[in-house]
Amino acid sequence: MTVAFYAPLKAPDHPVPSGDRTMARALIRALEHAGFATAIPSDVRIYDGRGDSLVQADLTRQAKTEVARILALPDARTWRCWLTYHNYYKAPDLIGPAVAQALGLPYIQIESTRARKRLSGPWAAFAAAAEAASDQAHTIFYVTERDAETLRRDAPDGQILTRLPPFLPIETLPSPSDHSGAMLSVGMMRNGDKLASYALIADTLERLEPGLDWRLDIVGDGPAQAEVVQLMAPFGARVKMLGALSTDALQQLYAKARLLFWPGVNEAFGYAYLEAQAAGLPVVAQDRPGVRDVVEGVQPTVTGGPDAMAARLNALLTQPDLHHAAAADARQKMQAHHLLPAAADALRTGIGAAI
């Protein structure tokens, strides 16, 4: 059975790496693991990051043209459903609902976000389109409990909502190794929530126990790199800025690092959390909705601020038994809930029922 797969925000073959592209590629792997063939009928990007009504109108026109092109494809009649990844008010699915309706296909979404407060304001047209697309969906797979709250609140009668935990596109965990290296932080460097996480990291490092032997490697780059460098300057050679790394190089760091330290300010969920835990790293973050969905163990509270995160870091860096137990728990959670077989099972069941 062939599934037509579409990602309005960023196509799986987009040249710029991002979490969205990573997730889109992982979903294709999971679909294939579940026994489905995948067709990518469109790579048209529907995205307005500024709330520009002229941009939205132009993209809407492009989408109508794309719908007509897709319906003329020879293979379109062989598809069994249309599956859209990440429909939300800045990147609504303007293509899938029309194609699915014309072809009589079940229309399915993964990681759709409801935001009815955006129905007025600069994104009003796109927000209305995103809501209409969500309303049409037979089934919506939600990735985080935070998204599930509004999906449940606004679901039309009969719509099926089902859980698809965030996952890595691998079948088994990497071999455990000796994690005696530096702490590790992985995150893009841009203003807003990412920079807020880096600021929390700097505030936390200042509060570590005097005399504690610690080092931190930071992986990432972006437009706020200068600000991050300035935040870390007081710690001198203890903090190394490694820039953006390839997937293989990052995996080598996970194999050596002591733990992953990333506060996760307003993260939907972070692939770094999954990758680190799969490699056997304990995570120190903040107890936030997105973090909660993927990180093993109780994390420091947001109200506890950098003091709470420093206390957790102090404990993990000075108590080998605690570190070992946290690492083992992280790997167990990953094996049970966040690898390819679990994702494939969820997709096979949900899509099979819709078809």
C-alpha positions in Angstrom: 0.0 0.0 0.0 1.3 3.4 -1.0 1.1 6.5 1.3 1.3 9.9 -0.2 3.6 11.9 2.2 3.8 15.7 2.3 5.5 18.1 4.6 4.5 21.7 4.0 7.1 23.3 6.2 10.2 21.5 4.9 10.3 18.6 2.4 12.4 15.5 3.3 15.0 16.4 0.6 15.3 20.1 1.6 19.0 21.1 1.6 19.0 22.8 5.0 19.1 20.5 8.0 16.6 21.0 10.8 14.5 19.1 13.2 11.6 19.1 10.8 13.6 17.6 8.0 15.0 15.0 10.4 11.5 14.1 11.6 10.1 13.9 8.0 12.9 11.5 7.0 12.4 9.4 10.2 8.7 9.1 9.4 9.4 7.8 5.9 11.7 5.2 7.4 9.0 4.2 9.9 6.3 4.0 7.2 8.6 1.7 5.2 9.3 -0.4 8.3 5.6 -0.7 8.8 5.2 -2.1 5.4 4.0 0.9 3.4 5.5 2.3 0.3 5.8 6.1 0.2 5.2 8.6 -2.6 6.4 12.2 -2.3 3.9 14.0 -4.5 5.1 17.6 -3.8 8.0 19.5 -2.4 6.2 22.9 -2.5 7.0 24.8 0.7 4.1 26.6 2.3 5.5 28.8 5.0 5.0 32.4 6.1 7.2 33.3 9.0 6.3 37.0 9.2 2.5 37.2 8.9 2.4 38.7 5.5 -1.0 38.6 3.8 0.5 39.0 0.3 2.8 36.1 0.9 -0.1 34.0 2.1 -2.2 34.8 -0.9 0.6 34.0 -3.3 1.3 30.6 -1.6 -2.4 29.8 -1.7 -2.4 30.4 -5.5 0.7 28.2 -5.8 -1.0 25.5 -3.8 -4.1 25.5 -6.1 -1.8 25.0 -9.1 0.0 22.2 -7.4 -3.2 20.4 -6.5 -4.1 20.4 -10.2 -0.7 19.0 -11.1 -0.8 16.3 -8.5 -4.3 15.1 -9.5 -3.0 14.6 -13.1 -0.2 12.3 -11.9 -0.5 8.8 -13.3 0.3 7.2 -10.0 -2.2 9.2 -7.9 -4.9 6.6 -8.2 -2.7 4.0 -6.6 -2.4 5.9 -3.3 -4.3 4.5 -0.3 -4.1 7.6 1.9 -2.6 11.1 2.2 -0.4 11.8 5.2 0.7 15.3 6.1 3.5 16.0 8.6 3.3 19.3 10.7 0.3 21.3 9.8 0.2 24.6 11.7 -0.7 28.3 11.3 2.6 29.3 9.7 2.8 26.3 7.4 -0.8 25.0 6.8 -1.5 22.1 4.5 -3.0 23.8 1.5 -2.6 20.8 -0.8 -3.4 17.6 1.0 -7.1 18.2 1.9 -8.0 19.1 -1.7 -6.2 16.1 -3.2 -7.5 13.7 -0.6 -11.1 14.8 -1.2 -10.8 14.7 -5.0 -9.3 11.2 -4.9 -11.6 9.9 -2.1 -8.6 9.1 0.2 -8.4 9.1 4.0 -6.6 12.3 5.0 -4.2 11.8 8.0 -1.9 14.2 9.9 1.1 13.9 12.1 2.1 16.6 14.6 -0.7 19.0 13.8 -1.0 22.1 16.1 -4.3 23.9 16.9 -4.0 27.6 17.4 -7.4 29.3 17.2 -6.1 32.5 18.8 -4.3 33.0 15.4 -7.6 33.2 13.6 -7.4 37.0 14.0 -4.2 38.9 13.3 -1.5 38.7 10.6 -1.7 34.9 10.1 -5.5 34.8 10.1 -5.8 33.3 6.6 -3.2 30.7 7.2 -4.5 29.8 10.6 -8.0 29.3 9.2 -6.5 27.0 6.5 -4.6 25.0 9.1 -7.7 24.6 11.2 -9.8 23.5 8.2 -7.1 21.0 7.3 -7.1 19.6 10.9 -10.9 19.5 10.8 -10.9 17.3 7.7 -8.4 14.8 9.1 -9.7 11.3 9.7 -6.8 10.6 12.1 -4.2 12.8 13.7 -1.1 11.4 15.3 0.0 13.6 18.1 3.7 13.6 19.2 3.5 15.5 22.5 0.9 15.7 25.2 1.0 19.5 24.9 -0.3 19.3 21.3 -2.9 16.7 22.3 -4.6 19.1 24.7 -5.8 21.5 22.0 -6.3 18.7 19.5 -8.7 17.0 21.9 -10.4 20.4 22.7 -11.1 21.3 19.1 -11.6 17.8 17.5 -14.7 17.4 15.3 -17.0 14.5 16.1 -15.5 11.2 15.0 -11.9 12.3 14.5 -9.4 9.8 15.8 -6.4 11.1 17.9 -3.6 8.6 18.5 -0.2 8.8 20.1 3.0 8.6 18.1 5.9 9.0 20.5 9.0 10.8 19.2 11.5 8.3 17.9 14.9 7.6 16.4 14.9 5.8 13.0 17.0 2.9 14.3 16.0 -0.6 15.4 18.4 -1.2 18.2 20.4 0.9 20.6 24.1 1.6 20.0 26.5 -0.3 22.2 27.1 1.2 25.7 30.4 2.9 26.3 32.4 4.6 29.0 31.0 8.1 29.4 33.9 9.9 31.1 34.2 12.9 28.8 32.9 16.4 29.0 29.3 17.4 29.5 27.5 18.1 26.2 25.1 20.8 25.0 23.5 20.6 21.6 21.3 23.3 20.2 20.9 25.9 17.4 22.1 29.4 18.2 19.3 31.8 17.5 17.5 34.5 19.4 14.4 33.6 21.4 14.0 30.2 23.2 17.3 28.8 22.0 19.3 31.7 23.3 17.3 31.5 26.6 18.5 27.9 27.0 22.1 29.0 26.5 21.6 31.8 29.1 20.3 29.3 31.6 23.3 27.1 30.9 25.7 29.9 31.7 23.8 30.8 34.9 23.9 27.2 35.9 27.6 26.8 35.3 28.2 29.7 37.7 26.5 27.8 40.4 28.4 24.5 40.2 30.3 23.5 43.3 33.6 25.3 43.7 36.5 23.0 42.9 34.3 20.6 40.9 36.2 19.2 37.8 33.9 19.8 34.9 34.1 20.6 31.2 31.4 21.4 28.6 31.4 20.9 24.8 28.8 22.9 22.9 27.6 21.8 19.4 25.7 24.2 17.3 25.9 27.5 15.4 23.5 30.1 14.1 22.8 33.9 14.0 23.2 34.2 17.8 26.6 32.6 17.9 28.3 35.7 19.1 25.9 36.1 22.0 26.5 32.5 23.0 30.3 32.9 22.9 29.9 36.0 25.1 27.8 34.0 27.6 30.4 31.3 27.8 33.5 33.6 27.9 33.7 33.7 31.7 34.4 29.9 31.8 37.5 30.0 29.6 38.9 26.7 28.3 36.4 24.7 30.3 33.8 25.4 27.6 34.6 24.4 24.0 32.5 25.7 21.1 32.6 22.9 18.5 30.3 24.5 15.9 27.9 22.5 13.8 29.0 18.8 13.4 28.1 16.0 11.0 25.8 13.2 12.3 28.7 10.8 12.6 30.8 13.3 14.5 28.0 14.0 16.9 27.4 10.3 17.5 31.1 10.0 18.5 30.6 12.8 21.0 27.5 11.1 22.5 29.6 8.0 22.9 32.2 9.9 25.1 30.2 12.6 26.8 29.4 12.5 30.5 25.8 13.8 30.1 23.6 16.0 28.0 22.8 19.4 29.5 20.1 21.4 27.7 17.3 23.2 29.5 14.8 22.9 26.7 13.0 26.3 26.9 9.7 25.8 25.0 11.0 22.8 23.1 8.3 20.8 21.3 10.7 17.9 21.8 14.4 17.6 21.0 16.1 15.0 18.9 19.3 15.6 20.9 17.5 14.3 24.0 16.6 11.0 22.1 20.1 10.6 20.6 21.8 11.2 23.9 19.7 8.8 25.9 20.0 6.2 23.2 23.8 6.5 23.7 23.4 6.1 27.4 23.6 9.7 28.6 21.7 11.0 31.5 19.9 14.3 30.6 19.7 17.5 32.7 16.9 19.7 31.5 14.0 21.5 32.9 10.6 19.9 33.7 8.8 21.4 30.7 5.9 19.9 28.6 8.1 19.0 25.5 11.0 17.7 27.7 8.6 15.5 29.7 7.5 13.6 26.6 11.0 12.2 25.8 13.3 12.6 28.8 13.6 9.8 31.4 13.4 10.8 35.1 12.2 13.8 37.0 13.9 17.0 35.9 14.5 20.2 37.8 11.5 22.5 37.9 11.3 25.7 35.9 10.7 27.7 39.1 13.9 26.1 40.6 15.9 27.9 37.9 19.6 27.5 37.5 20.1 26.5 41.2 18.0 23.4 40.7 19.8 22.4 37.5 23.2 23.0 39.2 22.2 20.7 42.0 21.3 18.0 39.6 24.6 18.4 37.7 26.6 18.3 40.9 24.9 15.1 41.9 25.4 13.3 38.5 29.1 14.5 38.3 30.0 13.4 41.8 27.9 10.2 42.4 28.9 7.4 40.0 26.1 5.1 41.1 23.5 7.8 40.4 25.0 8.5 37.0 25.0 4.8 36.1 21.4 4.3 37.2 20.2 7.4 35.3 22.0 6.2 32.1 20.5 2.7 32.4 17.0 4.1 32.8 17.4 6.4 29.8 18.4 3.5 27.6 15.5 1.4 28.8 13.0 4.1 28.0 14.5 4.6 24.6 14.4 0.9 23.8 10.8 0.5 24.9 9.2 3.6 23.4 11.3 5.7 21.1 12.9 3.5 18.4 11.7 2.5 14.9 9.7 -0.7 15.8 7.5 1.2 18.3 6.8 4.0 15.8 6.1 1.5 13.0 3.6 -0.3 15.1 1.7 2.9 15.9 1.7 4.0 12.2 0.7 0.6 11.0 -2.3 0.4 13.4 -3.5 4.0 12.9 -3.1 4.2 9.1 -4.4 0.6 8.6 -7.6 1.5 10.5 -8.1 4.7 8.4 -7.6 2.9 5.1 
